[in-house]
Amino acid sequence: MNFTRWSPRLPGSPRRTAAARGFRGAVPSARAGRQGRRAAAEPPAGAEPDADPGGTASGGGDTGPEPDTEHDVDPGIELPVSATLGRLPAPVAVVHGPDHRTAYVNDAYAAVFGARAPGRPARDALPELAELGLLPLMDQVLRSGTPRTVKARRAPDSRSYTFTCSPIDVGESGGVLVSAADVTDQVEAAERLRAGERMQREAAVALQRSLLPEKLEHPDDLRVAAKYQPGGTDAAVGGDWYDVITLGAGRTAMVIGDVMGRGVRAAAVMGQLRTAVRAYARLDLPPHEVLQLLDGLAAEIDPNQIATCAYAVHDPHEGRLVHASAGHLPILIRDADGTVRRVDEPTGPPLGTGGWVHGSAELPFPPGSTAVLYTDGLIERRGQDIEEGVNALASAFAGAAGAPGVVCDRLIRSLGVTAEHDDDVAVLVLEHPLRDDGEAELFRGAALDLLGGVEAAPRARAFADGVLASWRFPAELRELGVLAASELVANSLQHGSPPMRLRLRRTDRRLIVEVTDGDDRLPRRRQAEPGDENGRGISIVATIASTWGSRRTLGGGKAVWCEFALPGDHGH
């Protein structure tokens, strides 16, 4: 802004130069402005008037050049700068020189910041500008000759102002005009909007978390931990989910999924799928059958909503994972020596697409192994192939030591996921720990192949009694365990087919008795009539055991099992 040329230009008036106003490098005072106006209004004694009342020239027909109706100022009007700025409702200050000496502040500025004496450097005379961080900005304006603006700074009067610093011609080294626009209403409206959005987001995140398990189940043979982090700062919830479900006979199901898209609809679909998984898992179905049921359910819930899912079951008897995937990212497994394996197959299409038969596969998961299941928010980045993200996760997983909860945090941190991450992230880590000698005594197993015919029953009873005695169980519990093993074996010999096997397993919390055979017909509990010779075996087992169940095994056949809770002195 050039103060030596600054003036309003009124339509229909000839140009008036700065020299005609008599303004040279300083801001005139209001008094000087008033004196100038009086002097202009009273012509010198004896002077002829320039024009007649009708507006025609007094001497001859030459009327001079046509006025510039857009840029010229009537020569009879004086508009002193200080008087004009003094009437502005916005705070204005004028400084000059490299140390920004105060030249002028208007009444509005004094009302906000207090009266300021002219002639002193701004750092001393205008400390509020230093507190607001404007002095470096004024230095830039003075050097570059380019206006600068800072938005929404809170002043001592608790109101917010947007400050604009403009270069002006004042003195030899130039100056800066600082003007402030009151934006308090806009700032308060924005704060209310942000507060509303924050409340909506908190409600959305609360909804999302309410659909996830409040507390993970803790299996006997595994250590598990999960981490969920909502993505972005908007109020839209995502469809990422996970769960850990303890099954019978010491087995544990792990599931992780992702409903495509965001919003309440995605969260609602996710909640229904998670509930359905828990119900299907209680049926103790193989992983691919669970996904097959979920596929049909997803199509019924919303044909336009696509979801991915990975489902795995850990069997401590055999130290393996049985898993299936519906379009989900591969499970990563780290062996005891630190080698990371990627489990890609089998993978079917996402849930809700229909027309596909999913498959299950087995893989070793012995003590010392750790697995991670995750959603795409952990590894997917714009402009990066998803394979690069999986490789980056595998590299981070190889070096992420510690308990499962620590591993979750380290993986999220290593992959650069922050609170501003634009996608939801779910991570589920499970570890089959290596146990020391003292703890290993509480986790033991034994198995007997049942060969031959009915003579296998007494061998099974003797085997069970010897094993339970070696595990130093109380006599009452040992008798119950032997009775359960005898009934399950007898039921398998009568209704099953080879190969048959008796398995006993103890953990720090329970005794498990399980019999497998080659017939896939599942037993059911029924009420035996008084004269019936058969049909009482499963009822006896259900009566004496804490819980019992049956399932079909992968590749054909079935397993029938029961559990006994250990007394407190056989616990941890």
ChimeraX attribute file (.defattr): number of C-alpha atoms within 10 A of each C-alpha:
attribute: neighborCount
match mode: 1-to-1
recipient: residues
	/A:1	16
	/A:2	14
	/A:3	20
	/A:4	19
	/A:5	16
	/A:6	16
	/A:7	20
	/A:8	12
	/A:9	17
	/A:10	16
	/A:11	14
	/A:12	15
	/A:13	19
	/A:14	20
	/A:15	18
	/A:16	19
	/A:17	16
	/A:18	14
	/A:19	10
	/A:20	9
	/A:21	18
	/A:22	11
	/A:23	17
	/A:24	15
	/A:25	18
	/A:26	18
	/A:27	19
	/A:28	17
	/A:29	14
	/A:30	17
	/A:31	12
	/A:32	13
	/A:33	19
	/A:34	15
	/A:35	12
	/A:36	17
	/A:37	16
	/A:38	12
	/A:39	11
	/A:40	14
	/A:41	12
	/A:42	8
	/A:43	11
	/A:44	9
	/A:45	6
	/A:46	6
	/A:47	7
	/A:48	9
	/A:49	10
	/A:50	11
	/A:51	11
	/A:52	9
	/A:53	8
	/A:54	6
	/A:55	8
	/A:56	13
	/A:57	15
	/A:58	13
	/A:59	9
	/A:60	7
	/A:61	8
	/A:62	9
	/A:63	10
	/A:64	8
	/A:65	7
	/A:66	9
	/A:67	15
	/A:68	15
	/A:69	14
	/A:70	14
	/A:71	16
	/A:72	19
	/A:73	23
	/A:74	16
	/A:75	14
	/A:76	10
	/A:77	15
	/A:78	19
	/A:79	17
	/A:80	22
	/A:81	18
	/A:82	20
	/A:83	18
	/A:84	13
	/A:85	20
	/A:86	19
	/A:87	11
	/A:88	13
	/A:89	14
	/A:90	17
	/A:91	23
	/A:92	23
	/A:93	22
	/A:94	25
	/A:95	27
	/A:96	27
	/A:97	18
	/A:98	14
	/A:99	15
	/A:100	23
	/A:101	21
	/A:102	24
	/A:103	24
	/A:104	24
	/A:105	25
	/A:106	22
	/A:107	20
	/A:108	20
	/A:109	22
	/A:110	14
	/A:111	11
	/A:112	15
	/A:113	17
	/A:114	12
	/A:115	15
	/A:116	18
	/A:117	11
	/A:118	15
	/A:119	14
	/A:120	16
	/A:121	18
	/A:122	22
	/A:123	16
	/A:124	12
	/A:125	17
	/A:126	23
	/A:127	14
	/A:128	17
	/A:129	20
	/A:130	13
	/A:131	11
	/A:132	14
	/A:133	13
	/A:134	19
	/A:135	20
	/A:136	11
	/A:137	17
	/A:138	27
	/A:139	18
	/A:140	16
	/A:141	21
	/A:142	23
	/A:143	13
	/A:144	11
	/A:145	16
	/A:146	12
	/A:147	19
	/A:148	17
	/A:149	17
	/A:150	15
	/A:151	14
	/A:152	18
	/A:153	19
	/A:154	16
	/A:155	16
	/A:156	11
	/A:157	9
	/A:158	10
	/A:159	16
	/A:160	21
	/A:161	21
	/A:162	16
	/A:163	22
	/A:164	20
	/A:165	28
	/A:166	21
	/A:167	26
	/A:168	25
	/A:169	21
	/A:170	22
	/A:171	13
	/A:172	10
	/A:173	13
	/A:174	20
	/A:175	33
	/A:176	28
	/A:177	24
	/A:178	23
	/A:179	20
	/A:180	23
	/A:181	16
	/A:182	19
	/A:183	17
	/A:184	17
	/A:185	11
	/A:186	12
	/A:187	18
	/A:188	13
	/A:189	12
	/A:190	12
	/A:191	12
	/A:192	12
	/A:193	12
	/A:194	12
	/A:195	12
	/A:196	13
	/A:197	15
	/A:198	15
	/A:199	13
	/A:200	15
	/A:201	19
	/A:202	16
	/A:203	15
	/A:204	21
	/A:205	19
	/A:206	13
	/A:207	15
	/A:208	25
	/A:209	17
	/A:210	11
	/A:211	20
	/A:212	19
	/A:213	14
	/A:214	9
	/A:215	10
	/A:216	15
	/A:217	15
	/A:218	14
	/A:219	17
	/A:220	18
	/A:221	20
	/A:222	17
	/A:223	17
	/A:224	22
	/A:225	21
	/A:226	23
	/A:227	17
	/A:228	20
	/A:229	20
	/A:230	26
	/A:231	21
	/A:232	16
	/A:233	15
	/A:234	14
	/A:235	20
	/A:236	21
	/A:237	28
	/A:238	26
	/A:239	26
	/A:240	34
	/A:241	29
	/A:242	27
	/A:243	22
	/A:244	24
	/A:245	19
	/A:246	20
	/A:247	18
	/A:248	20
	/A:249	27
	/A:250	22
	/A:251	19
	/A:252	23
	/A:253	24
	/A:254	22
	/A:255	25
	/A:256	24
	/A:257	29
	/A:258	29
	/A:259	25
	/A:260	18
	/A:261	18
	/A:262	16
	/A:263	15
	/A:264	17
	/A:265	17
	/A:266	23
	/A:267	26
	/A:268	19
	/A:269	20
	/A:270	26
	/A:271	20
	/A:272	15
	/A:273	23
	/A:274	22
	/A:275	14
	/A:276	17
	/A:277	21
	/A:278	17
	/A:279	12
	/A:280	18
	/A:281	23
	/A:282	16
	/A:283	15
	/A:284	20
	/A:285	17
	/A:286	23
	/A:287	25
	/A:288	25
	/A:289	18
	/A:290	21
	/A:291	28
	/A:292	19
	/A:293	14
	/A:294	23
	/A:295	27
	/A:296	16
	/A:297	18
	/A:298	24
	/A:299	16
	/A:300	12
	/A:301	14
	/A:302	13
	/A:303	14
	/A:304	11
	/A:305	18
	/A:306	21
	/A:307	26
	/A:308	23
	/A:309	29
	/A:310	27
	/A:311	28
	/A:312	24
	/A:313	25
	/A:314	26
	/A:315	19
	/A:316	22
	/A:317	17
	/A:318	11
	/A:319	14
	/A:320	16
	/A:321	23
	/A:322	20
	/A:323	26
	/A:324	32
	/A:325	32
	/A:326	27
	/A:327	19
	/A:328	25
	/A:329	24
	/A:330	21
	/A:331	21
	/A:332	22
	/A:333	26
	/A:334	22
	/A:335	18
	/A:336	16
	/A:337	9
	/A:338	16
	/A:339	14
	/A:340	19
	/A:341	15
	/A:342	15
	/A:343	17
	/A:344	13
	/A:345	15
	/A:346	17
	/A:347	22
	/A:348	19
	/A:349	20
	/A:350	22
	/A:351	29
	/A:352	23
	/A:353	17
	/A:354	15
	/A:355	10
	/A:356	13
	/A:357	12
	/A:358	19
	/A:359	19
	/A:360	20
	/A:361	18
	/A:362	16
	/A:363	13
	/A:364	14
	/A:365	23
	/A:366	19
	/A:367	18
	/A:368	15
	/A:369	21
	/A:370	27
	/A:371	22
	/A:372	24
	/A:373	24
	/A:374	31
	/A:375	27
	/A:376	20
	/A:377	20
	/A:378	24
	/A:379	23
	/A:380	17
	/A:381	14
	/A:382	6
	/A:383	6
	/A:384	10
	/A:385	11
	/A:386	15
	/A:387	12
	/A:388	13
	/A:389	17
	/A:390	20
	/A:391	13
	/A:392	15
	/A:393	20
	/A:394	21
	/A:395	15
	/A:396	18
	/A:397	24
	/A:398	17
	/A:399	15
	/A:400	19
	/A:401	13
	/A:402	10
	/A:403	16
	/A:404	22
	/A:405	17
	/A:406	13
	/A:407	25
	/A:408	25
	/A:409	15
	/A:410	18
	/A:411	22
	/A:412	21
	/A:413	13
	/A:414	16
	/A:415	15
	/A:416	11
	/A:417	20
	/A:418	13
	/A:419	11
	/A:420	10
	/A:421	16
	/A:422	15
	/A:423	24
	/A:424	22
	/A:425	24
	/A:426	25
	/A:427	26
	/A:428	25
	/A:429	23
	/A:430	24
	/A:431	22
	/A:432	21
	/A:433	16
	/A:434	13
	/A:435	13
	/A:436	8
	/A:437	8
	/A:438	8
	/A:439	13
	/A:440	12
	/A:441	13
	/A:442	19
	/A:443	18
	/A:444	15
	/A:445	16
	/A:446	14
	/A:447	18
	/A:448	16
	/A:449	15
	/A:450	23
	/A:451	14
	/A:452	11
	/A:453	10
	/A:454	13
	/A:455	11
	/A:456	18
	/A:457	21
	/A:458	13
	/A:459	15
	/A:460	24
	/A:461	18
	/A:462	12
	/A:463	19
	/A:464	27
	/A:465	20
	/A:466	14
	/A:467	18
	/A:468	22
	/A:469	15
	/A:470	9
	/A:471	14
	/A:472	11
	/A:473	17
	/A:474	13
	/A:475	12
	/A:476	8
	/A:477	17
	/A:478	20
	/A:479	16
	/A:480	16
	/A:481	26
	/A:482	20
	/A:483	19
	/A:484	28
	/A:485	28
	/A:486	24
	/A:487	20
	/A:488	26
	/A:489	29
	/A:490	19
	/A:491	19
	/A:492	25
	/A:493	20
	/A:494	12
	/A:495	13
	/A:496	21
	/A:497	15
	/A:498	17
	/A:499	13
	/A:500	23
	/A:501	19
	/A:502	24
	/A:503	20
	/A:504	23
	/A:505	22
	/A:506	24
	/A:507	22
	/A:508	21
	/A:509	17
	/A:510	20
	/A:511	26
	/A:512	24
	/A:513	24
	/A:514	24
	/A:515	27
	/A:516	28
	/A:517	24
	/A:518	19
	/A:519	19
	/A:520	17
	/A:521	15
	/A:522	15
	/A:523	18
	/A:524	10
	/A:525	13
	/A:526	11
	/A:527	10
	/A:528	13
	/A:529	10
	/A:530	6
	/A:531	6
	/A:532	9
	/A:533	8
	/A:534	10
	/A:535	16
	/A:536	17
	/A:537	20
	/A:538	21
	/A:539	15
	/A:540	15
	/A:541	24
	/A:542	17
	/A:543	11
	/A:544	16
	/A:545	19
	/A:546	14
	/A:547	16
	/A:548	20
	/A:549	21
	/A:550	22
	/A:551	21
	/A:552	21
	/A:553	17
	/A:554	14
	/A:555	9
	/A:556	11
	/A:557	20
	/A:558	23
	/A:559	25
	/A:560	24
	/A:561	25
	/A:562	25
	/A:563	25
	/A:564	20
	/A:565	18
	/A:566	18
	/A:567	13
	/A:568	9
	/A:569	7
	/A:570	15
	/A:571	12
	/A:572	9
